[in-house]
Amino acid sequence: MTLHRRALLLSVPGALLAAPARALPAAQLQFPRDHGAHPDFRTEWWYLTGHARAGERDFGFQATFFRSRVEPTQDMKSRLAAKQLVFAHAAITDVQGHRLWHDQRIAREGFGIVAAALEDTKVRLRDWSLERQASGYRTRIAAADIALDLHCAPTQPLLPQGRQGLSRKGPRPEQASYYYSQPQLAVTGGLILQGKRFEARGRAWLDHEWSRELLHPEAVGWDWIGMNLEDGSALTAFRLRRADGSALWAGGSFRPPGGAAYIFSPQEVMFSPQRRWTSPRSQATYPVEWIVRTPADFYTVRPVIDDQELDSRASTGAIYWEGLSQLWDSNGRMVGRGYLEMTGYSQRLRI
Protein backbone atom coordinates (compact mmCIF):
# COMPACT_ATOMS: atom_id res chain seq x y z
CA MET A 1 0.00 0.00 0.00
CA THR A 2 0.79 0.21 -0.32
CA LEU A 3 -0.75 1.29 2.20
CA HIS A 4 0.68 0.56 -0.12
CA ARG A 5 2.18 -0.29 0.23
CA ARG A 6 1.43 0.65 -0.65
CA ALA A 7 2.13 -2.37 0.63
CA LEU A 8 4.66 -4.83 3.37
CA LEU A 9 2.97 -8.24 3.71
CA LEU A 10 5.50 -9.27 6.34
CA SER A 11 4.18 -12.55 7.69
CA VAL A 12 7.07 -14.74 8.78
CA PRO A 13 5.35 -17.33 11.01
CA GLY A 14 6.63 -17.31 14.57
CA ALA A 15 9.35 -14.74 13.91
CA LEU A 16 7.67 -11.42 14.64
CA LEU A 17 6.39 -10.87 18.17
CA ALA A 18 5.18 -7.30 18.45
CA ALA A 19 5.90 -5.03 21.38
CA PRO A 20 2.84 -3.55 23.14
CA ALA A 21 1.16 -1.17 20.72
CA ARG A 22 0.99 2.53 21.44
CA ALA A 23 -0.38 5.45 19.50
CA LEU A 24 2.04 7.19 17.17
CA PRO A 25 2.43 10.89 17.98
CA ALA A 26 2.06 13.58 15.39
CA ALA A 27 5.51 14.44 14.09
CA GLN A 28 7.15 16.76 11.61
CA LEU A 29 8.89 14.53 9.09
CA GLN A 30 12.53 15.53 8.68
CA PHE A 31 14.30 15.08 5.35
CA PRO A 32 16.60 13.63 4.22
CA ARG A 33 16.64 11.65 7.51
CA ASP A 34 13.11 10.26 7.10
CA HIS A 35 13.94 8.99 3.63
CA GLY A 36 16.11 6.47 5.49
CA ALA A 37 15.30 3.41 7.59
CA HIS A 38 13.59 3.44 10.99
CA PRO A 39 14.83 0.24 12.66
CA ASP A 40 13.00 0.90 15.96
CA PHE A 41 9.68 0.46 14.13
CA ARG A 42 8.23 -2.97 13.51
CA THR A 43 7.61 -2.70 9.76
CA GLU A 44 8.72 -0.43 6.94
CA TRP A 45 8.70 -0.44 3.17
CA TRP A 46 9.86 1.51 0.13
CA TYR A 47 7.46 0.78 -2.70
CA LEU A 48 8.20 1.88 -6.27
CA THR A 49 5.67 1.21 -9.02
CA GLY A 50 5.15 2.65 -12.45
CA HIS A 51 4.26 2.52 -16.11
CA ALA A 52 6.83 2.73 -18.91
CA ARG A 53 6.70 2.66 -22.69
CA ALA A 54 9.37 1.40 -25.08
CA GLY A 55 8.42 1.87 -28.72
CA GLU A 56 5.08 0.13 -29.15
CA ARG A 57 5.45 -1.89 -25.94
CA ASP A 58 3.88 -1.00 -22.58
CA PHE A 59 5.14 -2.25 -19.24
CA GLY A 60 4.28 -1.99 -15.61
CA PHE A 61 7.06 -2.38 -13.08
CA GLN A 62 7.44 -2.77 -9.34
CA ALA A 63 10.44 -2.80 -7.00
CA THR A 64 9.68 -3.04 -3.29
CA PHE A 65 11.94 -3.37 -0.28
CA PHE A 66 10.50 -4.33 3.12
CA ARG A 67 12.27 -4.12 6.47
CA SER A 68 11.00 -6.02 9.52
CA ARG A 69 12.23 -5.76 13.11
CA VAL A 70 12.44 -9.15 14.87
CA GLU A 71 11.58 -8.37 18.50
CA PRO A 72 12.81 -11.57 20.26
CA THR A 73 16.40 -11.07 19.05
CA GLN A 74 16.91 -7.41 19.93
CA ASP A 75 18.81 -8.09 23.18
CA MET A 76 21.00 -10.83 21.75
CA LYS A 77 24.74 -10.04 21.54
CA SER A 78 25.60 -12.48 18.77
CA ARG A 79 26.41 -11.08 15.33
CA LEU A 80 24.39 -13.99 13.97
CA ALA A 81 21.17 -12.78 15.61
CA ALA A 82 18.62 -11.83 12.95
CA LYS A 83 17.54 -8.45 14.36
CA GLN A 84 16.30 -7.01 11.06
CA LEU A 85 14.99 -8.90 8.04
CA VAL A 86 14.83 -7.39 4.57
CA PHE A 87 12.56 -8.72 1.84
CA ALA A 88 12.38 -7.56 -1.76
CA HIS A 89 9.87 -8.09 -4.55
CA ALA A 90 10.30 -7.16 -8.20
CA ALA A 91 7.91 -7.51 -11.11
CA ILE A 92 7.36 -6.51 -14.72
CA THR A 93 3.95 -6.59 -16.37
CA ASP A 94 4.33 -7.21 -20.12
CA VAL A 95 1.08 -5.69 -21.38
CA GLN A 96 1.30 -6.84 -25.00
CA GLY A 97 2.62 -10.23 -23.88
CA HIS A 98 -0.27 -10.59 -21.40
CA ARG A 99 2.06 -11.82 -18.65
CA LEU A 100 3.39 -10.85 -15.24
CA TRP A 101 7.01 -11.74 -14.45
CA HIS A 102 8.19 -11.53 -10.85
CA ASP A 103 10.88 -12.57 -8.38
CA GLN A 104 11.58 -12.23 -4.64
CA ARG A 105 14.37 -12.33 -2.07
CA ILE A 106 14.86 -12.42 1.71
CA ALA A 107 17.90 -12.07 3.98
CA ARG A 108 18.90 -10.83 7.43
CA GLU A 109 20.63 -7.48 7.73
CA GLY A 110 24.42 -7.48 7.97
CA PHE A 111 27.38 -9.50 6.68
CA GLY A 112 27.58 -7.27 3.61
CA ILE A 113 24.47 -8.91 2.14
CA VAL A 114 21.75 -6.52 3.29
CA ALA A 115 21.79 -2.88 4.33
CA ALA A 116 19.19 -0.21 5.04
CA ALA A 117 20.82 3.18 5.64
CA LEU A 118 19.51 5.53 8.30
CA GLU A 119 20.44 8.88 6.76
CA ASP A 120 18.65 8.54 3.40
CA THR A 121 17.03 5.98 1.10
CA LYS A 122 19.71 3.39 0.41
CA VAL A 123 18.37 -0.14 0.64
CA ARG A 124 20.24 -3.14 -0.70
CA LEU A 125 19.65 -6.88 -0.77
CA ARG A 126 22.61 -8.53 -2.50
CA ASP A 127 22.60 -7.01 -6.02
CA TRP A 128 19.10 -5.53 -5.73
CA SER A 129 19.01 -1.90 -4.63
CA LEU A 130 17.00 1.30 -4.31
CA GLU A 131 18.91 4.51 -3.63
CA ARG A 132 17.94 8.18 -3.52
CA GLN A 133 20.51 10.35 -5.27
CA ALA A 134 20.71 14.08 -5.92
CA SER A 135 18.83 13.66 -9.20
CA GLY A 136 16.23 11.16 -7.99
CA TYR A 137 15.79 7.48 -7.19
CA ARG A 138 17.82 4.73 -8.83
CA THR A 139 16.76 1.11 -8.69
CA ARG A 140 18.75 -1.85 -9.94
CA ILE A 141 17.26 -5.34 -10.01
CA ALA A 142 18.81 -8.41 -11.61
CA ALA A 143 16.79 -11.65 -11.57
CA ALA A 144 16.56 -14.76 -13.73
CA ASP A 145 13.99 -13.50 -16.25
CA ILE A 146 13.71 -9.79 -15.47
CA ALA A 147 15.93 -6.84 -14.66
CA LEU A 148 15.42 -3.16 -13.93
CA ASP A 149 17.88 -0.30 -14.24
CA LEU A 150 15.74 2.78 -13.82
CA HIS A 151 16.17 6.41 -12.82
CA CYS A 152 13.11 8.12 -11.34
CA ALA A 153 13.36 11.91 -11.10
CA PRO A 154 10.97 14.00 -8.95
CA THR A 155 8.78 16.49 -10.81
CA GLN A 156 6.68 17.53 -7.79
CA PRO A 157 7.11 18.03 -4.04
CA LEU A 158 6.69 15.13 -1.62
CA LEU A 159 3.11 14.29 -0.67
CA PRO A 160 2.65 13.64 3.09
CA GLN A 161 -0.30 11.31 3.59
CA GLY A 162 -2.82 11.66 6.41
CA ARG A 163 -2.23 14.45 8.93
CA GLN A 164 1.16 15.86 7.89
CA GLY A 165 2.50 12.36 7.33
CA LEU A 166 0.66 10.55 10.16
CA SER A 167 -1.80 8.24 8.41
CA ARG A 168 -4.55 6.43 10.33
CA LYS A 169 -5.21 2.84 9.26
CA GLY A 170 -7.99 1.87 11.68
CA PRO A 171 -10.39 3.01 14.40
CA ARG A 172 -7.75 2.71 17.13
CA PRO A 173 -5.11 5.46 17.41
CA GLU A 174 -2.23 2.94 17.48
CA GLN A 175 -3.33 1.66 14.04
CA ALA A 176 -1.37 4.26 12.12
CA SER A 177 1.80 4.81 10.16
CA TYR A 178 4.16 7.55 9.11
CA TYR A 179 3.62 7.72 5.38
CA TYR A 180 4.57 9.90 2.45
CA SER A 181 4.39 9.49 -1.32
CA GLN A 182 6.42 10.79 -4.24
CA PRO A 183 4.04 10.78 -7.22
CA GLN A 184 4.72 11.74 -10.82
CA LEU A 185 8.33 10.55 -10.92
CA ALA A 186 9.79 10.85 -14.44
CA VAL A 187 11.20 7.44 -15.43
CA THR A 188 14.06 6.71 -17.82
CA GLY A 189 16.20 3.61 -18.20
CA GLY A 190 16.11 -0.03 -19.10
CA LEU A 191 13.79 -2.95 -18.49
CA ILE A 192 15.12 -6.38 -19.39
CA LEU A 193 12.77 -9.24 -20.10
CA GLN A 194 14.24 -12.67 -20.83
CA GLY A 195 17.53 -11.10 -21.90
CA LYS A 196 16.04 -8.42 -24.18
CA ARG A 197 16.58 -4.82 -23.08
CA PHE A 198 13.92 -2.16 -23.65
CA GLU A 199 14.82 1.52 -23.32
CA ALA A 200 11.77 2.98 -21.65
CA ARG A 201 10.26 6.24 -20.45
CA GLY A 202 7.29 6.70 -18.18
CA ARG A 203 5.95 7.73 -14.79
CA ALA A 204 6.38 6.17 -11.37
CA TRP A 205 5.07 6.44 -7.82
CA LEU A 206 7.03 5.85 -4.63
CA ASP A 207 5.57 5.19 -1.18
CA HIS A 208 7.61 5.09 2.02
CA GLU A 209 5.80 3.95 5.15
CA TRP A 210 6.77 2.76 8.63
CA SER A 211 4.69 1.69 11.62
CA ARG A 212 4.50 -0.25 14.88
CA GLU A 213 1.01 -1.62 14.28
CA LEU A 214 -1.14 -1.44 11.18
CA LEU A 215 -4.04 -3.87 11.10
CA HIS A 216 -7.12 -3.95 13.32
CA PRO A 217 -7.96 -7.50 14.55
CA GLU A 218 -11.02 -7.56 12.29
CA ALA A 219 -9.06 -6.61 9.16
CA VAL A 220 -8.20 -9.44 6.76
CA GLY A 221 -6.50 -7.26 4.14
CA TRP A 222 -6.74 -4.06 2.13
CA ASP A 223 -7.46 -2.56 -1.27
CA TRP A 224 -5.26 0.36 -2.39
CA ILE A 225 -4.60 2.51 -5.46
CA GLY A 226 -1.83 5.01 -6.23
CA MET A 227 -2.52 6.80 -9.52
CA ASN A 228 -0.59 9.33 -11.58
CA LEU A 229 -3.10 11.33 -13.59
CA GLU A 230 -2.15 12.66 -17.02
CA ASP A 231 -2.82 16.27 -15.96
CA GLY A 232 -0.25 15.95 -13.14
CA SER A 233 -2.68 15.18 -10.33
CA ALA A 234 -2.02 12.42 -7.79
CA LEU A 235 -4.71 10.14 -6.34
CA THR A 236 -4.40 7.76 -3.40
CA ALA A 237 -7.30 5.72 -2.02
CA PHE A 238 -7.42 2.71 0.27
CA ARG A 239 -9.67 0.70 2.52
CA LEU A 240 -9.07 -1.91 5.23
CA ARG A 241 -11.47 -4.81 4.74
CA ARG A 242 -13.29 -7.24 7.03
CA ALA A 243 -13.83 -10.92 6.17
CA ASP A 244 -17.35 -10.19 4.88
CA GLY A 245 -15.96 -7.60 2.42
CA SER A 246 -17.16 -4.54 4.32
CA ALA A 247 -14.89 -1.57 4.93
CA LEU A 248 -13.35 -1.24 8.38
CA TRP A 249 -11.44 1.96 7.59
CA ALA A 250 -10.68 4.05 4.50
CA GLY A 251 -8.70 7.06 3.43
CA GLY A 252 -6.51 8.63 0.80
CA SER A 253 -5.75 11.95 -0.82
CA PHE A 254 -6.01 13.96 -4.02
CA ARG A 255 -3.51 16.62 -5.05
CA PRO A 256 -4.05 18.69 -8.21
CA PRO A 257 -0.99 19.94 -10.11
CA GLY A 258 0.48 22.92 -8.28
CA GLY A 259 -2.16 22.74 -5.56
CA ALA A 260 -2.57 21.53 -1.99
CA ALA A 261 -3.57 17.98 -1.16
CA TYR A 262 -7.07 17.22 0.06
CA ILE A 263 -7.00 14.41 2.64
CA PHE A 264 -10.00 12.07 2.53
CA SER A 265 -11.95 11.12 5.63
CA PRO A 266 -13.00 7.45 6.01
CA GLN A 267 -16.59 8.31 5.08
CA GLU A 268 -15.54 9.93 1.81
CA VAL A 269 -14.02 6.82 0.19
CA MET A 270 -15.96 3.84 -1.13
CA PHE A 271 -14.71 0.84 -3.13
CA SER A 272 -17.41 -0.96 -5.17
CA PRO A 273 -16.34 -4.16 -6.99
CA GLN A 274 -17.49 -4.40 -10.62
CA ARG A 275 -15.78 -7.50 -12.05
CA ARG A 276 -13.94 -10.45 -10.51
CA TRP A 277 -11.18 -12.78 -11.68
CA THR A 278 -10.20 -16.13 -10.16
CA SER A 279 -6.57 -17.19 -10.10
CA PRO A 280 -5.97 -20.62 -11.66
CA ARG A 281 -3.05 -21.14 -9.22
CA SER A 282 -4.28 -20.02 -5.79
CA GLN A 283 -8.03 -20.20 -6.55
CA ALA A 284 -8.36 -16.77 -4.89
CA THR A 285 -11.00 -14.51 -6.42
CA TYR A 286 -10.05 -10.84 -6.79
CA PRO A 287 -12.26 -7.86 -7.69
CA VAL A 288 -9.98 -6.69 -10.49
CA GLU A 289 -12.26 -3.85 -11.60
CA TRP A 290 -13.61 -1.23 -9.20
CA ILE A 291 -15.57 1.95 -8.97
CA VAL A 292 -13.76 4.05 -6.37
CA ARG A 293 -15.77 6.98 -5.03
CA THR A 294 -13.71 9.89 -3.72
CA PRO A 295 -14.34 13.62 -3.24
CA ALA A 296 -12.34 14.19 -6.45
CA ASP A 297 -14.55 12.00 -8.69
CA PHE A 298 -16.14 8.60 -9.13
CA TYR A 299 -13.32 6.68 -10.81
CA THR A 300 -13.22 3.30 -12.50
CA VAL A 301 -10.04 1.25 -12.03
CA ARG A 302 -9.32 -1.43 -14.65
CA PRO A 303 -6.28 -3.73 -14.88
CA VAL A 304 -4.22 -3.85 -18.06
CA ILE A 305 -4.30 -7.66 -17.68
CA ASP A 306 -6.25 -9.67 -15.11
CA ASP A 307 -3.50 -12.06 -14.03
CA GLN A 308 -1.17 -9.93 -11.92
CA GLU A 309 -1.16 -12.16 -8.85
CA LEU A 310 2.12 -12.45 -6.94
CA ASP A 311 2.99 -15.52 -4.91
CA SER A 312 5.47 -14.34 -2.27
CA ARG A 313 5.26 -17.34 0.05
CA ALA A 314 9.02 -17.88 -0.39
CA SER A 315 9.71 -14.51 1.26
CA THR A 316 6.84 -12.71 3.01
CA GLY A 317 4.49 -15.68 3.17
CA ALA A 318 1.57 -14.08 1.32
CA ILE A 319 -0.24 -14.33 -1.99
CA TYR A 320 -1.65 -11.03 -3.24
CA TRP A 321 -2.67 -9.12 -6.38
CA GLU A 322 -0.65 -6.10 -7.44
CA GLY A 323 -0.57 -4.70 -10.92
CA LEU A 324 -0.65 -1.92 -13.47
CA SER A 325 -4.11 -0.49 -13.95
CA GLN A 326 -5.85 2.33 -15.79
CA LEU A 327 -7.91 5.09 -14.18
CA TRP A 328 -11.11 6.25 -15.90
CA ASP A 329 -13.14 9.27 -14.77
CA SER A 330 -16.93 9.54 -14.46
CA ASN A 331 -17.15 10.85 -18.05
CA GLY A 332 -15.62 7.65 -19.41
CA ARG A 333 -12.18 9.12 -20.18
CA MET A 334 -8.94 7.31 -19.39
CA VAL A 335 -7.20 9.92 -17.22
CA GLY A 336 -4.29 8.12 -15.58
CA ARG A 337 -2.33 4.99 -14.74
CA GLY A 338 -0.98 3.48 -11.59
CA TYR A 339 -1.06 0.44 -9.39
CA LEU A 340 -3.88 -1.44 -7.70
CA GLU A 341 -3.00 -3.66 -4.75
CA MET A 342 -5.34 -6.19 -3.10
CA THR A 343 -4.34 -8.33 -0.12
CA GLY A 344 -6.12 -10.86 2.05
CA TYR A 345 -8.12 -12.60 -0.70
CA SER A 346 -6.14 -15.84 -0.68
CA GLN A 347 -5.82 -15.94 3.10
CA ARG A 348 -5.95 -13.52 5.99
CA LEU A 349 -3.01 -11.14 5.91
CA ARG A 350 -0.76 -11.36 8.99
CA ILE A 351 1.71 -8.57 9.69
N, C-alpha and C positions, 0 to 999 in steps of 0.2 A: 504495500500500500504504500505501497503501498501504503496501505496506510503508512505508498503502499505500502506502500510498501511494502506504497507503496509498496508488504510488503514484506519478511523475516522468516516465518514458518520454522522457528527453531524448536524442534520437538525431538530431542535426543532422550529416549526413555531412560529414566533413572539418573540422568546426569545433572539436571538442573533443579536444584531445590531453592526456591525463592526465599529471600529474606522477608520479614514482615513488611507488608505494603504500607506506604504512607503517601499522602498527597504531595504532588510535585508543586513547589512554589512558583509563582510567576517570576520570570527572570528575563533580564535583558541579554539576548544572545550576543556574544562577543566574537568578532571575526578578526583574524583568521582562526583563532583558537577553536571555535565551535564547528569549524569544518573538519576538525580532527576527531579522534576517537575519545570515548567517554567510558573507560574501563570500569568505573564504579557503578555503572548502570547495567542492569541485567541483560538487555538486548539492544542492539543497534544495527542499522543497515544503511548502506549507500546504494541507491537503486537508480540505474541509468537505463532509460528506454527511449526508443525513437523510431522514426521512419526515414529511410534513405532511398534515393533513386540513382540507378546506374544505367544510363542509356534508356532502354525500354523496360528495364527490370525494376521492380519495387521490392523492398525488403523492410521487415521490421527487425529490430535488434534489442537485446537486453543483456546487461552485464550488472550483476548484483553481488555485493559483498556483505555478509552478515557477521557480526561479532556477538558472541555469547559468553557471559561471565558464568563460570562454574563455581557456585557458592561453597560446596564442601571442601574444595582444595585451597581456598584462599589463605589459610594459615599454615599450609605445608611449606617446609623449607627446601624441599628437593627441587632441583632444576627440572626434573621430569614431571612434576605436578602440572596437570593440564588446567591452568587457571583461566585461560581464555581460549575459546574455540573460534575459528574463522571458517565460514562456509562460503562458497561462491557458486553462482549459477550463471550460465551464458546460453544465449539462444539466438538463432536467426530464423525468421519467418520468410520463406521463399514464396512470395505471393503467386507469381506465374507458375511456379513448380508445385503449388498447393501442398507445401510440406513445412513442418516445423523441425528444425535441427537444434539439439540442445546437449549440454554437458554440465558436469557438476564436480565440485571438489570439497574436501574437508581436511583440516589439519589443526593441531594445537599451535598456539603462538610460541615463537622462539626458535632456537636452533637454526636461524637463518632461513627457515622455510616460510614463515608467516610473520607479518608485521603490520601493525595498525598505528600510525604515528599520532601523537597527541596534538601537535602544533598546527596541523593542517591535514587536508585529505591526502593520504598516502597509504593506501591499503594494498597489500601484496600477499598472494598465496602461490608460492613457487613462481612460475613464469606468467601468472595472471596478475594484472595490476590495474588500479584506478588511482590517478594522481592529479591534484589540482596544481596547475602551473600558472605563471603570470598571464598567459594568453587564454587560459581555460582548462578544461578537464581533458586528460589523455587516458584512454583505456587500451590495454593490450591483452588480448586473449588468444591462446594457441591451444586448440583441442584437436581431436582426431579428424573430424569432418568439417569443423568451422574454425574461423579465426577472425578477430577484430583488431584493427589498428586505427583508432578513430580519435580525432580532435574535436572537442565540443566547446565552442566559444560563446560566452554569455552575450546576449543582445539586450537584456533587461536586468533590472535590479533583482535581488533575491526576493522571494515571496514567503514571509513568515506565515505559517498556517495557524489557525485558532486565534487565541488572544496573544498577539505579539510573539508567536512561536510556541505557546503552550496550548496543545490541542487535546481537547477532551475526547475520550473514546468510549465513554460509558456513563451511566448515571452516578457512579461513585467518584469522588474527587481523585482518588488514587489511580483511576483508570484514565491515564493521560500520558502524553509524550511531549517531548520537545521536538519540533518538526518544522522544517522549512523546505521549500521547493526552489528549483532553478529552472523555470520553463523557458521555452523558445531558445534553446541552445542551437547555434548554427553548426552543423556537422559536416566535416570533410574527412576523407581518409578511405581506407580499404576494408572491404568485407571479403573474406575468403570462404568459399563453399566448395568442398571436395577438391581442393587444390587450385581452383580457379579464382583469381582475384578480380574484384569489381571495384572500380574507383567510384565512390558514391558521395552524394551531397544530400543533406536533409535537415531535419529538426529533431531535437531530443529534449528530454525532460529528466531532471535529476531530483530525487527525494533523499533527504538525510533525516533520520528519525532515531531517537533513543528514549528508552523508558525503563521503569522498574516493574510496572505491571500494565498490561494492555487490555486483556479480555475479561469481561464480566463472566461469572460462572454460567450464566444462561447462554452465552454466545458460543455458537459452533463454528463461526467463520465470518467472512466479510465479503462485500462487493465494493470495488473501488475503480474510479476512472481518473486519469490525468491526461488532459487533452490540450494540445497546442492548436489554437484556432488560426485560420489563414489570415485574419485581420490583425494578428498579434495578441489577441486575448489569451488568457489562461484559465482553464476550468478544472477544478478538483471537486469530486463528489464521492462520498462513501457512506456505507451503512454497515453496522454490526448486526448479525442475523441470528435469530433463535432457530431451534430445530424445526419448528413449524413454518419457517420461512418469513415470519414477521420481523419487523425492524426493532431492534433493541435500542439503537442509537444511530444518529446520522449527522453528517456535517459536510463541510467543503468550503470552497471559495470561488469567486469569479473576479478576475482583474482585467479590465479593458486596457488596451495599449495606452501607455502614458498616464493611466489613472490609478486611483487607490483601489485596493482589494475590498470586496464586500464579503464578509465572513457569514456563512449560512448557519442558521440555528437548526437544531434537530428536526423541528417541525416543518422546515422549509424544503426538505429534500425527500423525494420519494422515488424508489426504484420499482418499476412495474415490468415483470418479465413478459416478453412477446413471443419468443421462439426458443425451443430447447434442442439440445444436441446431446446424444449419449455416446460416451467414449467406448469404442470396441475393446479397449484394453482394461480399463478399471471398472467399466459398467456404470460410472458416475454420470448423472444427467446434469448438464449445466444450462442455465438460461443465457444463451450466447447473444441474444438480442434483447435490448431493454429500451423502454422509455424512461428517461431520468428527468424528473421534474425538479427544477431549481428556480430561484428568483430571477435568474438570467433568461431562461427559456425552458420550454419542454423539448428536450433533445432525444433523438433516437441514436443508440449506439449499436453498430453492426460490425461483426468481425470480418476481416478480409478473407479468412478461411475459418471454418468451424473448428478443425482439429488443431488447437494450440494448447493441449494439455501437457503439463510437465510432470514427470514422475521423478521426484527428488528423494525417494526413500533411501538412496545410498548416501545421502548427506543430511538433509534436515528431517527426513522421515515422513514427508507429506507428499500427497498428490494434489495438484491444483491446476487451474486454468489461468493462463496469462498470455495475452497476445495483442498484436496490432489490430486496431479497430478504427472505423470511421465514425465521425460525429455529424449528424444531420440535424438541422434546426426544424422548428415547427412549420416552416414554409416549404419543407421538402428539399432544402439545399444542403449539399455536403459542404460543411464549413470548417472541418478540422480533422486531425488524426491524433491518435495517442494510444494509450494502453488501457485495456480492461483487465482487472485481476479478480478472480473469484476463488475463495478458499472455503474449505469445510463441506464440500459437496461429496467427496469420496468418503471422508470420515471426519469426525470432529477434530478441529484444529487444536493442538496443544502447544502452548508457548510459555 
